[in-house]
């Protein structure tokens, strides 16, 4: 089975804070408060890659699940996180503030690359940063569904940019419920959808100084990409 980790999904970690929730607050305002106040968080995730049914498949069963993984995440603003896949295989994506590390237990392989280069084309580059979310995205309220208030994030156009938006997704949506982000939905230009649901979220937890330090085990293959 082809393995997949979408760096964009790691952007969900910035959504957590200790701000009190009000039932009358919009999803966009809740999201802004999370960005302003979040420091650290951890929780569990389920990540699914979905697609629309093909012409020769039943059309009344909605999107089809192609792959599913689950695991645990930890983050510390700015720019540090662990996205640990536990099932159906073991794999870690770690950002220590300077580099991005992919550890594959089955392959006994660790791949290191500069964090700036690796994250530049994903929402994580902004969501784990120190700047305001509104500086990079237009936040638009969309429909309420599945018990969540959904917010669409549209990258703002930079008149000085030499190229178009570098994000690999044409649509980014976040589902808010009871003051917590419960889902992140990403759609690419081919109509493929990545859905991440979050659970057991703990906000502003104390993390040891070495929580994001990774040292490959003895005998592991180490690749360093520039």
C-alpha positions as CSV (number, residue, x, y, z in Angstrom):
1,X,0.0,0.0,0.0
2,X,1.3,3.4,-1.0
3,X,2.1,5.5,2.1
4,X,1.0,9.0,2.4
5,X,1.7,11.9,4.6
6,X,0.4,15.3,3.6
7,X,2.4,18.1,5.2
8,X,-0.6,20.4,4.8
9,X,-2.5,18.3,7.4
10,X,0.1,19.3,10.0
11,X,-1.3,22.8,9.8
12,X,-4.2,21.7,12.0
13,X,-2.0,21.8,15.1
14,X,-2.0,25.6,15.2
15,X,-5.7,25.7,15.8
16,X,-5.6,25.0,19.5
17,X,-5.7,27.5,22.4
18,X,-7.1,28.1,25.9
19,X,-9.5,30.8,24.8
20,X,-13.0,30.5,26.2
21,X,-15.6,29.5,23.6
22,X,-18.8,31.4,23.0
23,X,-21.8,29.8,21.2
24,X,-22.4,33.0,19.2
25,X,-18.8,33.2,17.8
26,X,-18.4,32.4,14.2
27,X,-16.1,29.7,13.0
28,X,-13.7,32.3,11.6
29,X,-13.5,34.2,14.9
30,X,-12.9,30.9,16.8
31,X,-10.1,30.1,14.4
32,X,-8.5,33.6,14.8
33,X,-8.5,33.2,18.6
34,X,-6.8,29.8,18.3
35,X,-4.1,31.3,16.2
36,X,-3.6,34.2,18.6
37,X,-3.5,32.1,21.8
38,X,-2.2,28.6,21.0
39,X,1.2,27.7,22.3
40,X,1.2,23.9,22.5
41,X,-1.2,21.0,22.0
42,X,-1.4,17.3,21.4
43,X,-4.1,14.8,20.4
44,X,-5.1,12.0,18.1
45,X,-5.9,12.0,14.4
46,X,-7.5,9.9,11.7
47,X,-6.4,10.8,8.2
48,X,-8.3,9.7,5.1
49,X,-7.6,10.1,1.4
50,X,-10.9,10.2,-0.5
51,X,-12.1,10.4,-4.1
52,X,-15.4,10.6,-5.9
53,X,-16.8,7.4,-7.3
54,X,-15.9,6.5,-10.9
55,X,-18.4,6.2,-13.7
56,X,-18.7,2.4,-13.3
57,X,-19.1,2.6,-9.5
58,X,-22.3,3.3,-7.3
59,X,-22.9,7.0,-7.2
60,X,-25.0,7.1,-4.1
61,X,-22.4,6.1,-1.5
62,X,-20.4,9.4,-1.5
63,X,-16.6,9.6,-1.5
64,X,-14.6,6.4,-1.5
65,X,-11.9,5.9,1.1
66,X,-8.6,5.1,-0.6
67,X,-6.3,5.1,2.4
68,X,-6.6,5.6,6.1
69,X,-4.0,6.2,8.8
70,X,-4.3,7.1,12.4
71,X,-1.9,8.3,15.1
72,X,-0.9,11.1,17.5
73,X,0.3,14.7,17.0
74,X,2.1,17.2,19.2
75,X,3.0,20.8,18.3
76,X,4.7,23.8,19.8
77,X,4.5,27.2,18.1
78,X,6.3,28.4,16.2
79,X,7.4,25.7,13.8
80,X,7.8,22.6,15.9
81,X,5.6,19.5,15.6
82,X,5.4,15.7,15.5
83,X,2.9,13.9,13.3
84,X,3.2,10.3,14.3
85,X,1.4,7.6,12.3
86,X,0.8,4.5,14.4
87,X,-1.6,2.4,12.2
88,X,-1.4,0.6,9.8
89,X,2.3,1.3,9.8
90,X,4.7,3.3,12.0
91,X,6.1,6.6,10.6
92,X,7.0,10.0,12.1
93,X,7.2,13.5,10.6
94,X,9.1,15.8,12.9
95,X,9.8,19.5,12.5
96,X,12.3,20.8,15.1
97,X,12.3,24.4,14.0
98,X,15.2,24.1,11.6
99,X,14.7,20.8,9.7
100,X,12.0,18.4,8.7
101,X,12.6,14.8,9.4
102,X,10.7,11.8,8.1
103,X,11.4,8.6,10.1
104,X,10.2,5.3,8.5
105,X,10.5,2.4,11.0
106,X,9.9,-0.4,8.5
107,X,12.5,1.0,6.1
108,X,14.8,1.9,9.1
109,X,15.4,5.2,7.3
110,X,15.5,8.8,8.3
111,X,15.3,11.6,5.8
112,X,16.4,15.2,6.8
113,X,15.7,18.3,4.8
114,X,15.6,22.1,5.5
115,X,12.3,23.0,7.1
116,X,11.8,26.2,5.1
117,X,12.2,24.5,1.8
118,X,10.1,21.5,2.8
119,X,7.2,23.5,4.2
120,X,7.2,26.5,2.0
121,X,4.4,25.2,-0.3
122,X,2.1,24.0,2.5
123,X,-0.3,25.7,4.9
124,X,2.0,24.5,7.7
125,X,4.5,27.2,6.7
126,X,2.0,29.9,7.8
127,X,0.0,28.0,10.4
128,X,3.1,27.1,12.5
129,X,4.6,30.6,12.1
130,X,4.3,33.7,14.3
131,X,2.4,35.9,11.8
132,X,-1.4,36.5,11.7
133,X,-3.5,34.0,9.7
134,X,-5.3,36.9,8.2
135,X,-2.1,38.2,6.6
136,X,-2.0,35.1,4.4
137,X,-5.6,33.9,4.0
138,X,-9.1,35.2,3.5
139,X,-11.3,33.5,6.0
140,X,-14.8,32.9,4.7
141,X,-17.7,31.3,6.6
142,X,-19.3,28.4,4.7
143,X,-22.1,25.9,5.4
144,X,-22.6,24.2,8.8
145,X,-22.4,20.4,8.4
146,X,-21.7,17.3,10.5
147,X,-22.2,19.5,13.6
148,X,-19.3,21.8,12.7
149,X,-19.0,25.4,11.7
150,X,-16.8,25.3,8.6
151,X,-14.3,28.0,7.5
152,X,-12.8,28.2,4.1
153,X,-9.2,29.5,3.8
154,X,-8.3,31.2,0.5
155,X,-4.7,32.3,0.0
156,X,-4.4,36.0,-0.5
157,X,-2.9,37.2,-3.8
158,X,0.5,38.8,-3.6
159,X,0.8,41.5,-6.4
160,X,4.6,41.2,-6.2
161,X,4.7,37.4,-6.5
162,X,6.3,36.1,-9.7
163,X,4.2,33.0,-9.8
164,X,0.7,31.9,-8.7
165,X,-0.2,30.4,-5.4
166,X,2.3,27.6,-4.5
167,X,-0.1,25.6,-2.3
168,X,-0.9,22.2,-3.7
169,X,-4.6,22.5,-2.7
170,X,-7.4,24.4,-4.4
171,X,-9.6,24.4,-1.3
172,X,-8.7,24.4,2.4
173,X,-11.5,24.1,5.0
174,X,-11.5,23.8,8.8
175,X,-14.5,22.5,10.8
176,X,-15.0,24.0,14.3
177,X,-17.2,22.6,17.0
178,X,-17.5,23.5,20.7
179,X,-14.5,25.7,20.6
180,X,-12.2,23.1,19.1
181,X,-11.1,22.3,15.6
182,X,-12.5,18.9,14.7
183,X,-11.7,18.5,11.1
184,X,-9.4,19.7,8.3
185,X,-10.5,19.1,4.6
186,X,-8.1,19.6,1.7
187,X,-9.0,19.4,-2.0
188,X,-6.5,19.4,-4.8
189,X,-6.9,20.3,-8.5
190,X,-7.8,16.7,-9.5
191,X,-10.7,16.5,-7.0
192,X,-8.9,14.3,-4.5
193,X,-9.8,15.1,-0.9
194,X,-7.8,14.6,2.3
195,X,-9.9,14.6,5.5
196,X,-8.3,14.8,8.9
197,X,-10.4,14.4,12.0
198,X,-9.1,15.2,15.5
199,X,-9.9,13.8,18.9
200,X,-8.7,13.9,22.6
201,X,-7.2,17.3,22.2
202,X,-5.2,18.7,25.1
203,X,-4.4,22.4,25.0
204,X,-1.3,24.3,26.1
205,X,0.4,21.3,27.6
206,X,3.9,21.4,29.2
207,X,6.4,19.8,26.8
208,X,10.0,18.8,27.7
209,X,12.8,20.8,25.9
210,X,13.9,17.7,24.0
211,X,10.4,16.7,22.8
212,X,11.1,17.5,19.2
213,X,14.7,16.1,19.2
214,X,15.2,13.1,17.0
215,X,18.3,10.9,16.8
216,X,18.2,8.0,14.3
217,X,18.8,4.6,15.8
218,X,22.2,2.9,15.4
219,X,22.4,1.3,12.0
220,X,19.6,3.3,10.4
221,X,20.0,4.7,6.9
222,X,20.2,8.5,7.0
223,X,19.5,10.7,3.9
224,X,20.2,14.4,4.0
225,X,18.5,16.5,1.2
226,X,19.4,20.1,0.5
